[in-house]
Amino acid sequence: MISNEKIPLIVVCGPTASGKTALSIELAKAYNGEVISADSMQIYKGMSIATAKPTPEEMQGVPHHLIDFLEPDVKFSVADYLPLARKCIEDIYQRGKQPIICGGTGLYISSLLNNVRFEEIKSDPELRAKLEAEYKEQGAHAFWQRLNEIDPETAQSVHENNAPRVVRGIEAYMLTGKTLSQLRRESITEESDYKSCIIGLTYNDRAVLYDRINRRVDIMLADGLVEECREVYDKGGLETACQAIGYKELIPYFKGVKPLDECVDLIKQETRHYAKRQLTWFRRMEGINWFDPSQYEEFENFLRNVQKAVAKTIFL
């Protein structure tokens, strides 16, 4: 019996290339569950390799939600994500299944678990347009530095090339006099609807994670990353897609400015930096059960220990 009639929710989070997908699928098989993605890039169609979407073979028949449903040129924010995720959780639970959140977008996960409501945060189309123009004029890094000076907490959660979120952070401050991170905290007006077990994947030896990242990029290239990006680039869909690591770094290659090997090295470097930012974000979250998969000789033993944490947190 779930106390307070809260929905039991399993959450698998952590940096890129840490093994979240494989673990979430095994947990779904163990608990008759379905997976809801918490990845801000996997929502887009035609970007499967760069965003490491699980293939049908990897899914092993486990239903996945909030993956591959938007065109690359459509803007999408955490305020758009939350109602969709909440609806998915409710639907899965009502059908007698176990909802499982899996992803590395910390803002999506923390906002969902903390029951953040974004309806009251203002927006001004004229100011937004002005800031978007300044973003282009000043350059991504310089404009991101403006956000970092105002709201370092939000800045550390967003890549400088993610123009909509960087602009939004500065816009919110200019309109309200409060940082976006402060507004989010003030938006937590109700207790969470979920009884959650958060499983965080990490690697105590950072070199192990970085090696996994480098090998994943090599596999992506072998699977056709350059061709996938070229197709989106030729269709003019990189305005939003360029936020995805693995896409924006290849643009100089398509323009003939840099050789492919330099762009590949940059993909690996940017992915490692992104993983570090993800870990920083998740380390600030409370209640995460951390696991280092490399500490277990067999995956089955790792899975058993994760299941013990799940049982202790939400099924006892």
C-alpha positions in Angstrom: 0.0 0.0 0.0 1.4 3.4 -1.0 1.4 5.9 1.8 -0.8 9.0 1.2 -1.9 7.5 -2.0 1.1 8.9 -3.8 2.1 7.4 -7.1 5.3 5.3 -6.8 7.9 6.7 -9.2 11.2 5.2 -10.1 13.7 7.8 -11.5 17.0 6.9 -13.2 19.3 9.9 -13.7 23.0 10.7 -14.2 25.4 11.9 -16.7 25.5 11.0 -20.4 26.9 7.5 -21.2 26.5 6.3 -17.6 24.1 3.4 -18.5 20.8 5.0 -17.7 18.9 3.5 -20.6 20.0 -0.1 -20.0 19.2 0.1 -16.3 15.7 1.7 -16.8 14.8 -1.0 -19.2 15.8 -3.8 -16.8 13.8 -2.1 -14.0 10.8 -1.8 -16.4 11.0 -5.5 -17.0 11.3 -6.3 -13.3 8.4 -4.0 -12.2 6.1 -4.2 -15.2 6.9 -0.7 -16.0 7.0 1.8 -18.9 9.7 4.5 -19.4 9.2 8.2 -19.7 12.2 10.1 -21.1 13.5 13.1 -19.3 15.9 14.2 -22.1 15.5 17.6 -23.7 16.9 16.5 -27.0 15.4 13.0 -27.5 12.0 14.6 -28.0 13.0 15.6 -31.5 12.4 13.5 -34.6 15.3 12.4 -36.8 18.0 12.9 -34.2 18.3 9.4 -33.0 22.1 8.8 -33.1 23.2 12.2 -31.7 20.8 12.0 -28.7 21.4 8.3 -28.1 17.7 7.3 -28.3 17.2 3.7 -27.4 16.7 1.5 -30.5 13.7 -0.8 -30.7 16.1 -3.7 -30.0 17.4 -1.9 -26.8 13.9 -1.2 -25.7 13.1 -5.0 -25.6 9.4 -4.4 -25.9 9.3 -1.9 -23.1 7.0 1.1 -24.0 8.8 4.5 -24.1 7.2 7.9 -23.9 8.1 11.5 -24.8 10.7 10.4 -27.4 10.7 11.3 -31.0 7.5 13.4 -31.2 8.6 16.9 -32.2 10.1 18.4 -35.4 13.7 19.7 -34.9 12.6 23.4 -35.4 10.0 23.4 -32.7 10.9 25.1 -29.4 10.3 23.1 -26.2 10.9 24.0 -22.6 10.5 22.5 -19.1 7.2 24.3 -18.9 6.1 22.2 -21.9 7.6 19.0 -20.6 6.0 18.9 -17.1 2.3 18.6 -18.1 3.2 15.9 -20.6 5.3 13.9 -18.1 2.6 14.2 -15.4 0.0 13.0 -17.8 2.2 10.0 -18.8 2.8 9.1 -15.2 -0.9 9.2 -14.3 -1.8 7.1 -17.4 0.8 4.5 -16.8 -0.1 4.2 -13.2 -3.9 4.0 -13.9 -3.2 1.1 -16.2 -1.5 -0.9 -13.4 2.0 -0.3 -14.7 5.1 1.2 -13.0 6.1 4.6 -14.3 9.9 5.1 -14.7 11.6 8.4 -15.5 14.9 8.1 -17.2 17.1 10.9 -18.4 19.9 13.4 -17.9 18.1 16.7 -18.1 18.3 17.7 -14.4 16.0 20.7 -14.8 13.2 18.4 -16.1 13.6 15.8 -13.3 14.0 18.2 -10.4 11.0 20.3 -11.6 8.9 17.2 -11.9 9.7 15.8 -8.5 9.4 19.2 -6.8 6.0 19.8 -8.3 7.1 23.1 -9.9 4.4 25.1 -11.6 5.5 27.6 -14.3 2.2 29.3 -15.2 3.0 32.5 -13.3 6.4 33.2 -14.7 5.9 36.1 -17.1 7.0 36.5 -20.7 7.3 39.6 -22.9 7.5 39.0 -26.7 9.2 42.3 -27.4 11.8 41.8 -24.8 12.3 38.2 -25.9 12.9 39.3 -29.5 15.4 42.0 -28.3 17.4 39.5 -26.2 17.4 37.0 -29.0 18.9 39.6 -31.3 21.5 40.5 -28.7 22.4 36.8 -28.3 23.2 36.6 -32.0 25.1 39.9 -31.9 27.2 39.2 -28.8 27.8 35.5 -29.4 26.7 32.5 -27.4 29.5 32.5 -24.8 29.4 36.2 -24.1 25.6 36.1 -23.7 25.7 33.0 -21.5 28.2 34.9 -19.3 25.5 37.5 -18.7 23.2 34.8 -17.4 26.0 33.3 -15.3 26.6 36.6 -13.6 22.8 37.0 -12.9 21.9 33.4 -12.1 24.8 30.9 -11.9 22.5 28.1 -10.8 20.5 28.3 -14.0 23.6 29.0 -16.1 25.3 25.9 -15.0 22.4 23.7 -16.1 22.2 25.0 -19.6 24.7 24.9 -22.5 25.7 28.3 -24.0 24.3 27.2 -27.4 20.9 26.6 -25.9 19.7 30.1 -27.0 16.0 29.7 -25.8 16.9 28.8 -22.3 19.8 31.3 -21.9 17.5 34.1 -23.2 14.7 32.9 -21.0 16.9 33.1 -17.9 17.8 36.7 -18.6 14.3 37.6 -19.6 12.8 36.3 -16.4 15.2 38.3 -14.3 14.6 41.5 -16.3 10.8 41.1 -15.9 10.6 40.1 -12.3 13.9 41.1 -10.6 14.3 37.5 -9.5 16.4 34.8 -11.0 14.8 31.9 -12.8 16.1 29.5 -10.2 14.5 31.6 -7.4 11.2 31.7 -9.3 11.3 28.0 -9.7 11.8 27.5 -5.9 8.9 29.9 -5.2 6.7 28.0 -7.7 6.8 24.9 -5.5 3.5 25.5 -3.8 2.2 21.9 -3.3 3.7 18.7 -2.0 4.8 16.2 -4.6 2.3 13.8 -6.0 4.9 11.0 -6.1 6.7 8.7 -3.8 10.0 8.6 -5.6 13.1 6.4 -5.6 15.8 8.3 -7.4 18.7 6.1 -8.7 21.7 8.2 -9.7 24.5 6.7 -11.8 28.0 8.0 -11.4 31.6 6.9 -11.7 34.0 7.6 -8.8 36.8 7.3 -11.3 36.0 10.1 -13.7 38.4 8.6 -16.3 36.1 5.6 -16.6 33.1 7.8 -17.5 35.2 9.9 -19.9 36.4 6.7 -21.6 32.7 5.6 -21.9 31.9 8.9 -23.5 34.7 8.7 -26.0 33.8 5.2 -27.0 30.1 6.2 -27.4 31.0 9.0 -29.8 33.1 6.5 -31.8 30.1 4.2 -32.0 27.8 7.1 -33.0 30.2 7.9 -35.9 30.2 4.3 -37.0 26.4 4.3 -36.8 26.1 7.3 -39.1 26.2 10.4 -36.9 27.7 12.6 -39.7 25.1 11.5 -42.2 22.2 12.1 -39.7 23.4 15.6 -38.9 24.0 16.4 -42.6 20.4 15.5 -43.3 19.1 17.8 -40.6 21.5 20.5 -41.6 20.5 20.4 -45.3 16.8 20.7 -44.2 17.6 23.8 -42.2 16.5 22.3 -39.0 19.6 23.1 -36.9 18.1 26.2 -35.2 16.9 24.0 -32.3 18.8 20.9 -33.1 22.2 22.7 -32.8 21.7 22.5 -29.1 22.4 18.8 -29.3 26.0 18.0 -28.7 27.2 16.1 -31.8 25.3 18.4 -34.2 26.6 21.9 -33.6 30.3 20.7 -33.5 29.9 19.2 -37.1 28.7 22.5 -38.6 32.2 23.8 -39.3 32.9 20.5 -41.1 29.9 20.9 -43.3 31.0 24.5 -44.1 34.5 23.4 -44.9 36.1 25.3 -42.1 37.4 22.4 -40.0 38.4 18.8 -40.8 36.2 16.0 -39.5 38.7 14.7 -36.9 38.9 18.1 -35.2 35.1 18.3 -35.0 35.0 14.8 -33.6 37.5 15.7 -30.9 35.4 18.7 -30.0 32.3 16.5 -29.7 34.1 14.3 -27.2 35.3 17.3 -25.3 31.9 19.0 -25.2 30.2 15.8 -24.1 32.7 15.4 -21.2 32.0 19.0 -20.2 28.3 18.3 -20.4 28.6 15.2 -18.2 30.4 17.3 -15.6 27.6 19.9 -15.6 25.0 17.1 -15.3 26.8 15.7 -12.2 27.0 19.1 -10.7 23.3 19.5 -11.1 22.4 16.1 -9.7 24.7 16.4 -6.8 22.6 19.4 -5.6 19.5 17.3 -5.6 18.5 15.6 -2.4 17.5 12.0 -1.9 19.5 10.4 -4.7 20.6 6.8 -4.2 24.0 6.9 -5.9 25.5 3.8 -7.6 28.8 3.3 -9.4 28.2 0.5 -12.0 31.9 0.0 -12.3 32.1 -1.3 -8.7 30.1 -4.4 -9.6 31.7 -7.3 -11.5 28.4 -8.4 -12.9 25.4 -6.4 -14.1 23.0 -8.7 -12.3 24.6 -7.9 -9.0 24.4 -4.2 -9.7 20.7 -4.6 -10.7 19.9 -6.5 -7.5 21.4 -3.7 -5.4 19.4 -1.1 -7.3 16.2 -3.1 -6.8 16.9 -3.3 -3.0 17.0 0.6 -3.0 13.8 0.7 -5.0 12.0 -1.7 -2.6 13.2 0.0 0.5 12.1 3.5 -0.8 8.8 3.0 -2.4 7.5 -0.6 -1.9 7.9 -1.0 1.9 
